[in-house]
Amino acid sequence: MNVNIYYGGRGAIDDPTLYVINKMQEVLDELHVNVMRYNLYEIRTTIATLPQTLKEADAIILASTVEWIGVGGYMQEFLDACWLYGDKETLSRLYMQPVVMSTTCGEKEGMLFLQNAWELLGGLPCAGICGYVEDLRTFEMNRGYTVIIEQLAENLYRTVHQKYKALPSSNAAVKQSIMRTAQVELTPQESAQLSKYVSDEDYVKQQKEDIEELADLFNGLLKGKSGTKEEEIMDRFHAAFVKGMGVNATYKLYLDGLSTPLILRVDNKSMECFFEDVEQADIIARMELNILDSIMRGETTFQRSFMGGAITARGSMRLLEKLDEVFAFL
């Protein structure tokens, strides 16, 4: 999966939009999504060529900051370029997720503007995020906000992966009557500029550190009170273990309601299951205790719960999918 991020702010160090898209990129990197980041303020002289970069993308994120009114000229110029130079067939299959943060007011209007513009271009809508940030440090320290941002990135992954549909909108009808602008071919100079830009290593996907695990809110509160439940979980995993599936991995499962994470150490034909907070793991996941109960009763699966948003995880998605083969709950 390929996702392009187009950032239309000024690149100020205290821009809250930068914090949001950095967090989202970390999540997408963990999901093994190929992410390309385009800072429009750095390449303002070649914005007209950027619609060509949409061809390899499955989805895009349009991110901008409202500093006094509206989403800013760079983002407007990019959308104008998509209208004039963008391939309409390419646009018709692209999901767009808007991200608009404000340091004054107007973030909701900004997000609505991006949504309407993309639908008029013929693109596919995707739920976005907007918010007002008075103090960036306070915003960054709020773990609740961070969880919302991470879930937003996961929702984009699920939307593209499952090809979610949307109800018809009036914008689609209006598009038929106003989209009469002839397709504008790029000049050789513009094509050369685009080739130079795409090959520039400065814009290659940045590698980010692993997502910091959400602090266990109940750590210590239930200590000594959940032993029976922990023993039941370990017994169920031992009973469901399937040998010889070729999996060698360590899974770390945070269960909301239990003070210590569940560790599953699988070595093809053997398995260790215990509750302990170890540092190294190939998959780190979090879920509600009732979701795990549903999985152990055979009502759902790990993969189905992840795609539905009930489980958040980082690490190799291939290993996450293997959980349903290694543990056969009936």
C-alpha positions as a printed Julia matrix, in Angstrom:
330×3 Matrix{Float64}:
   0.0     0.0     0.0
   1.26    3.48   -0.89
   0.21    6.67    0.91
   1.31   10.2    -0.01
   1.22   13.03    2.53
   0.92   16.58    1.2
   1.67   19.15    3.89
   0.49   22.66    3.1
   1.72   24.54    6.18
   4.75   26.78    6.52
   6.92   24.24    8.36
   7.0    26.24   11.6
   8.53   24.3    14.5
   5.41   24.83   16.63
   2.97   23.79   13.89
   0.57   21.22   15.46
  -0.19   19.74   12.04
   3.42   18.56   11.77
   3.07   16.69   15.06
  -0.14   15.01   13.88
   1.21   13.83   10.52
   4.48   12.67   12.11
   2.5    10.45   14.49
   0.36    9.17   11.63
   3.45    8.37    9.57
   4.88    6.36   12.47
   1.73    4.22   12.56
   1.7     3.73    8.78
   5.38    2.75    8.86
   4.57    0.13   11.49
   1.81   -1.22    9.21
   4.44   -1.52    6.43
   2.8     1.16    4.31
   5.06    3.0     1.86
   4.76    6.68    2.81
   5.98    9.62    0.71
   5.95   13.07    2.29
   5.71   16.28    0.22
   6.24   19.57    2.05
   4.66   22.08   -0.32
   6.48   25.08    1.15
   9.82   23.53    0.18
   8.82   22.8    -3.42
   6.46   25.69   -4.1
   7.99   26.32   -7.52
   7.12   22.8    -8.72
   3.66   22.34   -7.17
   2.14   22.24  -10.67
   3.96   18.93  -11.32
   2.81   17.19   -8.15
  -0.43   15.67   -9.55
   1.86   13.22  -11.39
   2.93   11.82   -8.01
  -0.65   10.65   -7.35
  -0.45    7.83   -9.9
   1.33    5.33   -7.63
  -0.66    6.18   -4.47
  -3.59    4.23   -3.01
  -4.52    7.07   -0.67
  -3.34   10.54    0.26
  -3.38   12.75    3.34
  -3.95   16.47    2.81
  -2.62   18.27    5.87
  -2.75   22.0     6.52
  -2.83   24.53    9.34
  -5.25   27.42    9.82
  -3.13   30.27   11.14
  -5.49   33.14   10.41
  -8.11   32.14    7.8
  -8.44   29.17    5.46
  -6.03   26.34    4.74
  -3.39   28.48    3.07
  -2.2    29.21   -0.44
   0.13   26.23   -0.93
  -2.69   23.72   -0.41
  -5.03   25.73   -2.62
  -2.37   25.8    -5.33
  -1.91   22.04   -5.1
  -5.66   21.45   -5.44
  -5.74   23.84   -8.42
  -2.96   21.79  -10.01
  -4.95   18.59   -9.45
  -7.91   20.24  -11.18
  -5.85   21.41  -14.15
  -3.22   18.69  -14.54
  -4.44   15.69  -12.54
  -5.44   12.48  -14.27
  -9.18   12.16  -13.55
  -9.12    8.34  -13.64
  -6.32    8.32  -11.06
  -8.22   10.77   -8.84
 -11.4     8.68   -9.02
  -9.79    5.76   -7.18
  -7.85    7.75   -4.57
  -8.94    7.97   -0.94
  -8.19   11.31    0.72
  -7.94   11.88    4.47
  -7.95   15.55    5.56
  -5.93   16.78    8.56
  -6.54   20.41    9.57
  -5.24   21.87   12.83
  -5.82   25.45   13.92
  -4.01   27.89   16.17
  -6.82   30.44   15.79
 -10.19   29.21   14.51
 -11.76   27.68   11.43
 -10.39   24.13   11.56
 -13.81   22.56   10.86
 -14.39   24.82    7.89
 -10.9    23.97    6.61
 -11.53   20.22    6.81
 -14.91   20.62    5.09
 -13.22   22.64    2.34
 -10.7    19.84    1.67
 -13.44   17.19    1.67
 -15.63   19.14   -0.75
 -12.69   19.97   -3.03
 -11.62   16.32   -3.24
 -15.14   15.1    -3.98
 -15.47   17.71   -6.75
 -12.22   16.37   -8.17
 -13.88   12.95   -8.24
 -11.87   11.38   -5.4
 -13.03    9.09   -2.6
 -13.73   10.5     0.87
 -12.16    9.24    4.09
 -12.84   10.35    7.68
 -10.39   13.04    8.74
  -9.43   15.0    11.83
  -9.44   18.63   12.86
  -8.67   20.39   16.12
  -7.67   23.59   17.86
  -4.3    23.7    19.61
  -3.51   26.55   21.97
  -0.3    25.12   23.39
   1.61   22.5    21.37
   3.49   21.0    24.33
   0.27   20.41   26.26
  -1.23   18.86   23.14
   1.76   16.53   22.65
   1.71   15.39   26.3
  -1.95   14.37   26.17
  -1.97   10.61   25.61
  -5.66   10.65   24.77
  -5.02   12.87   21.76
  -2.16   10.64   20.65
  -4.43    7.57   20.7
  -6.99    9.4    18.54
  -4.3    10.29   16.0
  -2.96    6.72   15.9
  -6.48    5.34   15.42
  -7.01    7.79   12.57
  -3.99    6.38   10.72
  -5.19    2.82   11.34
  -8.64    3.76    9.99
  -7.02    5.01    6.78
  -5.22    1.67    6.44
  -8.48   -0.24    6.93
 -10.43    2.01    4.57
  -8.0     1.42    1.72
  -7.44   -2.26    2.5
 -11.16   -3.05    2.62
 -12.14   -0.53   -0.07
 -14.9     1.1     1.95
 -17.77    2.58   -0.03
 -19.49    5.92    0.57
 -23.03    7.12   -0.02
 -23.57    9.33   -3.09
 -23.09   13.07   -2.51
 -24.32   16.13   -4.36
 -20.7    17.03   -5.12
 -20.52   14.03   -7.44
 -23.54   15.32   -9.37
 -22.19   18.87   -9.52
 -18.85   17.52  -10.79
 -20.48   16.25  -13.96
 -21.56   19.74  -14.99
 -18.46   21.72  -13.97
 -15.59   19.36  -14.8
 -15.18   20.52  -18.37
 -11.6    21.72  -18.13
  -9.5    20.0   -20.75
  -6.72   17.75  -19.54
  -3.48   19.78  -19.52
  -0.4    17.85  -20.56
   2.85   18.55  -18.72
   5.54   20.4   -20.6
   8.96   18.73  -21.0
  10.34   21.22  -18.46
   7.7    20.27  -15.92
   8.31   16.55  -16.49
  12.05   17.1   -15.95
  11.34   18.99  -12.73
   9.14   16.16  -11.5
  11.72   13.47  -12.29
  14.4    15.42  -10.43
  12.12   15.87   -7.46
  10.96   12.26   -7.17
  14.54   10.95   -7.23
  15.71   13.39   -4.54
  16.75   11.41   -1.49
  15.7    14.27    0.78
  12.1    13.3     0.15
  12.43    9.56    0.51
  10.3     8.09    3.27
  11.68    8.89    6.69
  12.16    6.07    9.13
  10.51    6.65   12.46
  10.96    5.06   15.84
   8.45    2.51   17.1
   5.22    3.88   18.49
   5.46    4.38   22.2
   3.1     1.98   23.9
   0.04    3.47   25.57
   0.63    3.51   29.32
  -1.33    0.87   31.17
  -3.95    2.93   33.01
  -4.76    0.13   35.37
  -1.19   -0.82   36.19
  -1.06   -1.91   39.8
  -4.74   -1.24   40.48
  -5.78   -4.84   39.98
  -2.56   -6.47   41.17
  -3.28   -9.62   43.07
  -6.93   -9.65   42.03
  -6.75  -11.1    38.54
  -4.85  -14.32   39.1
  -7.83  -16.56   38.35
  -8.49  -14.84   35.05
  -4.81  -14.96   34.11
  -4.65  -18.69   34.79
  -7.79  -19.23   32.71
  -6.27  -17.32   29.77
  -3.01  -19.28   29.93
  -4.9   -22.59   30.04
  -6.97  -21.63   27.01
  -3.89  -20.65   24.98
  -2.08  -23.87   25.89
  -5.12  -25.92   24.86
  -5.52  -24.06   21.55
  -1.85  -24.17   20.52
  -1.2   -25.83   17.14
   2.3   -27.25   16.69
   4.39  -27.14   13.54
   3.0   -24.0    11.92
   6.51  -22.65   11.21
   6.13  -19.59   13.43
   8.97  -18.38   15.63
   7.94  -15.16   17.33
   7.17  -13.42   20.6
   3.76  -11.78   21.02
   3.06   -9.2    23.72
  -0.63   -8.58   24.35
  -1.81   -5.71   26.55
  -5.25   -6.56   27.94
  -7.16   -3.58   29.33
  -8.28   -4.69   32.77
  -5.19   -6.77   33.59
  -2.13   -5.14   35.12
   0.53   -7.2    33.29
   0.79   -8.0    29.55
   0.37  -11.54   28.25
   3.51  -12.98   26.61
   3.21  -15.72   23.98
   6.6   -17.16   23.0
   6.11  -19.48   20.01
   8.92  -21.68   18.7
   7.27  -23.78   15.96
   6.56  -26.95   18.01
   6.59  -25.41   21.49
   5.0   -22.46   23.22
   5.46  -20.52   26.45
   2.6   -18.5    27.88
   2.97  -16.22   30.89
   2.2   -12.77   32.27
   5.27  -10.54   32.45
   6.38   -7.19   31.03
   9.28   -8.15   28.74
  11.08   -5.6    26.56
  11.55   -7.49   23.28
   8.6    -8.69   21.19
   7.88   -9.15   17.49
   4.24   -8.09   17.85
   2.88   -5.68   20.46
  -0.9    -5.45   20.57
  -3.6    -3.97   22.78
  -7.22   -5.0    23.16
 -10.09   -5.03   25.62
 -10.37   -8.14   27.75
 -13.83   -8.89   26.38
 -12.39   -8.96   22.82
  -9.92  -11.66   23.85
 -12.79  -13.57   25.48
 -14.7   -13.45   22.19
 -11.65  -14.75   20.33
 -11.13  -17.59   22.81
 -14.82  -18.54   22.45
 -14.37  -18.75   18.69
 -16.8   -15.9    17.99
 -14.19  -13.84   16.1
 -10.49  -13.91   15.17
  -7.41  -11.78   15.83
  -7.28  -10.61   12.2
 -10.98   -9.76   12.03
 -10.76   -7.83   15.31
  -7.73   -5.89   14.07
  -9.4    -4.94   10.79
 -12.49   -3.87   12.73
 -10.48   -1.6    15.01
 -10.93   -3.65   18.21
  -7.19   -4.47   18.3
  -4.32   -2.04   17.75
  -0.93   -3.54   16.94
   2.56   -2.77   15.69
   5.11   -5.08   14.18
   4.89   -7.57   11.32
   1.3    -7.89   10.08
   2.21  -11.31    8.69
   2.95  -12.53   12.21
  -0.31  -11.01   13.45
  -2.24  -12.96   10.83
  -0.4   -16.16   11.9
  -1.91  -15.89   15.4
  -5.17  -17.33   14.08
  -3.27  -20.35   12.68
  -1.06  -20.95   15.72
  -3.99  -20.8    18.18
  -7.11  -22.59   17.01
  -9.88  -21.52   19.4
 -13.13  -23.44   18.93
